[in-house]
Amino acid sequence: MFQRPHLQVLSERIAESRKRIQVVVGPRQTGKTTLVTQLLGQWKGLKMLVSADAVSGADGTWLQQQWEIARLQSGSEGQEFLLVIDEVQKVSQWSEWVKKQWDQDTREGRNIKLILLGSSRLLLQQGLTESLAGRFELLYVGHWSFPEMREAFGWTIQQYIWFGGYPGSANLIEDEDRWKAYVRDSLIESSISRDILMMTRVDKPALMKRLFELGCLYSGQILSYTKLMGQLQDAGNTTTLAHYLGLLETAGLLSGLDKYAADVVRQRSSSPKFQVFNNALISAQRPDHFADVMKDPAAWGRMVESAVGAHLLNVAAAKKIALNYWREGGNEVDFVVQKGKQCIAIEVKSNMSSTGKGMQIFNDKFHPNKILLVGDTGIPVGQFLAMDPDQWWGR
């Protein structure tokens, strides 16, 4: 069975003697539950896996009941016990209840190790910062990378660019219409309905869904909120759109990249560059098919750039680095990656792209540590998507 590298990280953390809550967070259908199931299969001690997703109206009482079961099973010998709670964000005031039980176990010397899983990054992070500061470590499990899909399913780089990185849909790609229906109904609709609309107040859900559809259509492109409002009915205001875009980002669906600038205020007031987290979100909503799009240089070129952007977006989320774009007049740099004071400018070129002066102007103005060209005459796309991100910085 294929195992993601996250398994080793989580195993090493759990094995450490120092006690911390392990929080595994990421979009739906990226293998969080499978990851923990694999870990439990290797675990030699006592263990228990429960899911708040399977309980209607799960609350703190339910969580305390599960914890008491773990305490009874672990006994009074200080025996090591692994408790896993899936979809914990669905428990009302979950972080306060976890803190209460965790602190009690710490005081009483119980050796219960805890893993929390969740697909709503927003609600998890709110609870972690409010109640569990200093008690947890975060592991982000993002969409599957090209090397992972290649190793697990034998995919080519062209298949990855079109079908993206959802492992659960991999066995459906020979019937593309069925694959598209699965991604739309089981992944997109489920993520929006269950991870956003059921967990967060959204006054105009139809508007948010339309924003998502447009964002996928324009993935890799810069679009001002003013122009965006012109394409949406009942668009509300720019603040509403920015808020909805932020919610879509926390669900691992769609991001609006800010413009790179030394002034943070100017970054946040810029027009967003739409970028999906997974190219499957684009392909599943398009009427055309894989073989047809590959014959269209312009359409395929946009898919290539979006695949690079999705890869960078997932790396940025996992590594906690900043991802932006840059534009000045008609000159543009596709992606700007920041790690501390280090900066890398990345340009993606395909058959439909023309070489502009954007990179030269950006290089003269900001002096990045590196400038990278991905695609034609540069680093092949497949090679770039398979690189260890630390290689970008020269390590």
C-alpha positions in Angstrom: 0.0 0.0 0.0 1.3 3.5 -0.9 2.2 5.6 2.1 2.6 9.4 2.0 5.7 10.9 3.7 3.3 12.4 6.3 3.0 9.0 7.9 6.7 8.9 9.0 6.5 12.5 10.3 3.4 11.6 12.4 4.8 8.3 13.6 8.0 10.0 14.8 6.1 12.7 16.6 3.8 10.2 18.4 6.8 8.1 19.4 8.5 11.1 21.1 8.4 11.1 24.9 7.4 14.7 25.1 3.6 15.0 25.1 1.9 17.1 22.5 -1.5 17.0 20.7 -1.0 16.1 17.1 -3.4 18.0 14.8 -3.8 16.8 11.2 -5.6 19.2 9.0 -6.2 19.4 5.2 -8.8 19.4 2.5 -11.3 16.6 2.1 -10.3 13.4 0.2 -6.6 14.0 0.6 -6.0 10.9 2.8 -6.0 12.1 6.4 -8.1 9.2 7.7 -6.2 6.7 5.6 -3.0 8.2 7.0 -4.1 7.7 10.5 -5.5 4.2 9.7 -2.0 3.2 8.5 -0.5 4.6 11.7 -3.0 2.7 13.8 -2.1 -0.5 11.9 1.5 0.0 13.0 0.7 1.0 16.5 1.6 -1.8 19.0 -0.3 -0.4 22.0 -3.9 0.3 22.9 -5.8 2.6 20.5 -9.2 4.0 19.6 -10.5 5.9 16.6 -13.8 7.8 16.8 -15.4 10.3 14.4 -17.6 13.3 15.1 -18.8 13.1 11.5 -20.8 10.0 12.4 -22.7 11.5 15.3 -25.5 13.9 14.8 -25.1 17.0 17.0 -21.9 15.8 18.6 -21.1 18.0 21.6 -18.7 18.2 24.5 -20.5 15.5 26.4 -20.0 13.1 23.5 -16.3 14.0 23.4 -15.9 13.5 27.2 -17.6 10.1 26.9 -15.1 8.9 24.3 -12.3 10.2 26.4 -13.6 8.3 29.5 -13.7 5.1 27.4 -10.0 5.7 26.5 -9.2 6.2 30.1 -10.9 3.0 31.2 -9.2 1.0 28.4 -5.8 2.5 29.3 -6.1 1.4 32.9 -4.2 2.8 35.9 -0.8 1.5 35.0 0.2 4.5 32.9 0.0 2.4 29.8 0.4 4.2 26.5 -2.9 4.7 24.7 -3.5 6.4 21.3 -6.8 8.3 20.9 -7.8 9.6 17.5 -10.8 11.9 17.0 -11.8 12.5 13.3 -13.6 15.7 12.2 -13.2 17.2 15.6 -14.3 20.6 14.4 -17.9 19.4 14.3 -18.0 19.1 18.1 -19.4 22.3 19.6 -16.7 24.2 21.5 -14.4 21.3 20.9 -11.1 23.1 21.8 -12.3 23.9 25.3 -13.4 20.3 26.0 -10.1 18.9 24.6 -8.1 21.3 26.8 -10.1 20.3 29.9 -9.6 16.6 29.3 -6.0 17.0 28.2 -5.0 19.1 31.1 -6.7 16.6 33.5 -4.7 13.7 32.0 -1.5 15.7 32.3 -2.1 16.4 36.0 -3.0 12.8 36.8 -0.1 11.4 34.8 -2.2 9.4 32.2 -0.3 8.4 29.1 -3.0 9.1 26.5 -1.6 10.4 23.2 -4.0 12.4 21.1 -4.5 12.9 17.3 -7.1 15.3 16.0 -8.2 15.3 12.4 -10.1 18.0 10.7 -11.0 19.3 7.2 -12.0 22.8 8.3 -8.8 24.6 8.7 -10.5 27.8 9.8 -12.4 26.3 12.7 -9.5 24.2 13.8 -7.0 27.1 13.8 -9.5 29.2 15.7 -9.8 26.6 18.4 -6.1 25.9 18.5 -5.1 29.5 19.0 -7.9 30.3 21.5 -7.6 27.3 23.9 -4.7 25.0 23.0 -1.8 27.3 22.6 1.5 25.6 23.5 -0.1 22.1 23.6 -0.1 21.0 19.9 1.8 20.5 16.7 0.2 21.0 13.3 0.6 18.7 10.3 -0.9 19.9 7.0 -1.9 17.1 4.6 -2.4 18.8 1.2 -3.5 17.6 -2.2 -1.4 14.8 -3.6 1.7 15.8 -5.6 2.7 14.6 -9.0 5.3 12.1 -7.6 2.7 10.7 -5.3 0.1 10.1 -8.0 2.9 8.8 -10.3 4.1 6.3 -7.7 0.6 5.2 -6.5 -1.2 5.1 -9.9 1.5 5.3 -12.6 0.2 8.7 -13.9 2.1 10.7 -16.5 2.7 14.4 -16.1 0.0 15.1 -18.7 -2.5 13.1 -16.7 -1.6 14.9 -13.5 -1.9 18.3 -15.1 -5.5 17.5 -16.2 -6.8 15.1 -13.5 -5.1 16.7 -10.6 -4.3 15.0 -7.3 -7.4 13.3 -5.8 -6.5 9.7 -5.1 -10.0 8.6 -4.6 -10.9 9.5 -8.2 -7.9 7.9 -9.9 -9.7 4.7 -10.9 -12.4 6.6 -12.8 -10.3 8.5 -15.3 -10.9 6.0 -18.1 -14.5 7.2 -18.0 -14.0 10.9 -17.9 -17.7 11.9 -17.7 -18.0 9.6 -14.7 -14.8 11.0 -13.2 -16.1 14.6 -13.6 -19.4 13.8 -12.0 -17.6 12.2 -9.0 -15.4 15.2 -8.5 -18.3 17.7 -8.8 -20.7 15.8 -6.6 -18.6 14.0 -4.0 -15.7 16.4 -3.7 -16.6 19.9 -4.7 -20.2 19.9 -3.4 -19.3 18.0 -0.2 -16.4 20.4 0.6 -18.5 23.5 0.1 -21.7 22.2 1.8 -20.1 20.4 4.7 -16.9 22.3 5.4 -18.1 25.8 4.8 -21.9 26.2 4.7 -22.6 23.9 7.6 -19.8 25.2 9.8 -19.7 29.0 9.0 -22.3 31.6 8.4 -22.7 32.4 4.7 -25.5 34.8 3.9 -25.3 34.2 0.2 -24.4 30.6 -0.5 -25.3 30.8 -4.2 -23.0 33.8 -4.6 -20.1 31.9 -3.0 -20.6 28.9 -5.2 -20.7 31.1 -8.3 -17.5 32.8 -7.1 -15.9 29.4 -6.8 -16.9 28.5 -10.4 -15.6 31.7 -11.8 -12.4 31.4 -9.8 -11.8 28.0 -11.3 -12.5 29.3 -14.8 -10.0 32.1 -14.3 -7.4 30.1 -12.3 -4.0 31.5 -13.1 -5.4 34.9 -14.0 -5.7 38.3 -12.2 -9.1 39.7 -11.9 -10.1 42.8 -9.8 -13.1 42.6 -7.5 -14.8 45.3 -9.5 -14.6 43.3 -12.7 -15.6 40.2 -10.8 -18.7 41.9 -9.5 -19.6 42.7 -13.1 -19.8 39.0 -13.8 -21.8 38.0 -10.8 -25.5 38.5 -10.1 -26.3 39.8 -6.6 -22.6 40.4 -6.0 -22.9 42.3 -2.7 -19.7 44.2 -2.2 -16.0 43.6 -2.5 -15.7 42.8 1.3 -18.2 40.0 0.9 -16.4 38.5 -2.1 -13.0 38.7 -0.3 -14.5 36.9 2.7 -16.0 34.1 0.6 -12.8 33.7 -1.2 -11.0 33.3 2.2 -13.5 30.6 3.2 -12.9 28.7 0.0 -9.2 28.9 0.7 -9.6 27.4 4.2 -11.4 24.5 2.6 -8.4 23.9 0.3 -10.4 24.7 -2.9 -9.5 28.1 -4.2 -7.1 30.9 -3.2 -6.8 34.5 -4.3 -3.1 35.3 -4.3 -2.0 38.8 -3.3 0.3 41.0 -5.3 3.9 41.0 -4.1 4.9 44.3 -2.6 7.2 45.5 0.2 4.2 47.2 1.7 1.8 44.6 3.3 -1.1 47.0 3.1 -0.7 47.3 -0.6 -0.5 43.5 -0.9 -3.8 43.0 0.8 -5.6 45.7 -1.3 -4.4 44.3 -4.6 -6.5 42.5 -7.2 -6.4 38.7 -6.5 -4.8 36.1 -8.8 -7.1 33.1 -8.7 -5.5 29.8 -8.1 -7.0 26.4 -7.4 -5.5 24.0 -5.0 -6.1 21.1 -7.4 -6.4 21.1 -11.2 -9.2 18.5 -11.0 -11.4 21.4 -9.7 -11.0 23.0 -13.2 -11.2 19.9 -15.4 -14.3 18.5 -13.7 -16.2 21.7 -14.6 -15.1 22.1 -18.2 -17.3 20.7 -21.0 -14.2 19.5 -23.0 -12.1 16.4 -22.4 -8.4 15.6 -21.8 -7.5 14.6 -25.3 -9.2 17.7 -26.9 -7.6 20.2 -24.5 -4.1 18.7 -25.1 -4.5 19.6 -28.8 -5.2 23.3 -27.9 -1.9 25.0 -27.0 -3.6 28.0 -25.4 -5.9 26.0 -23.2 -3.3 23.4 -22.3 -0.8 26.2 -21.5 -3.3 27.6 -18.9 -3.7 24.1 -17.4 0.1 23.8 -17.1 0.5 27.2 -15.3 -2.4 26.3 -13.0 -0.8 22.9 -12.2 2.4 24.7 -11.2 0.5 27.2 -9.1 -1.5 24.5 -7.4 1.8 22.8 -6.5 3.2 26.0 -5.1 0.0 26.7 -3.2 0.1 23.3 -1.4 3.8 23.6 -0.7 3.2 27.1 0.8 0.4 25.8 3.0 2.5 22.9 4.3 5.8 24.8 4.7 4.2 28.1 5.9 5.8 30.2 3.3 4.2 33.1 1.4 3.0 32.8 -2.2 2.3 35.9 -4.3 2.3 37.2 -7.9 3.7 40.5 -9.2 2.5 42.8 -11.9 3.4 46.4 -12.9 1.7 47.8 -15.9 1.7 45.1 -18.5 4.7 43.3 -17.0 4.1 40.3 -14.7 5.9 37.5 -12.8 3.7 34.4 -12.4 4.7 33.5 -8.8 6.8 34.9 -6.1 7.7 32.6 -3.2 8.9 34.1 0.1 10.6 32.3 3.0 11.7 34.7 5.7 13.8 37.3 3.9 14.5 35.0 0.9 12.6 35.4 -2.3 12.3 33.3 -5.5 10.6 34.5 -8.6 9.1 31.9 -10.9 7.9 32.2 -14.5 5.9 29.5 -16.2 6.2 29.3 -20.0 4.4 27.0 -22.4 3.8 26.9 -26.2 1.2 29.7 -25.9 3.4 32.0 -23.8 5.5 34.8 -25.0 8.6 36.1 -23.2 8.0 39.5 -21.6 10.1 41.8 -19.6 8.4 41.2 -16.3 11.1 39.0 -14.8 13.9 41.4 -15.9 12.1 44.4 -14.3 11.2 42.4 -11.1 14.9 41.2 -10.8 16.2 44.8 -11.2 13.7 46.2 -8.7 13.6 43.5 -5.9 16.8 41.5 -6.4 15.3 38.0 -5.6 17.6 35.2 -4.4 16.7 33.2 -7.5 14.7 33.5 -10.7 13.4 30.2 -12.1 11.9 29.5 -15.5 9.5 26.4 -15.6 8.4 24.9 -18.9 9.7 25.5 -22.4 13.5 26.3 -22.5 13.5 26.0 -18.7 13.0 23.4 -16.0 10.6 20.7 -17.4 7.3 20.9 -15.7 7.4 17.3 -14.5 10.9 17.7 -13.1 9.8 20.9 -11.2 6.7 19.3 -9.7 8.9 16.4 -8.6 11.5 18.5 -6.9 12.0 18.7 -3.2 11.0 22.3 -2.3 14.2 22.7 -0.3 16.0 22.5 -3.7 14.5 25.8 -4.7 16.6 27.5 -2.0 19.7 25.7 -2.9 19.7 23.0 -0.2 
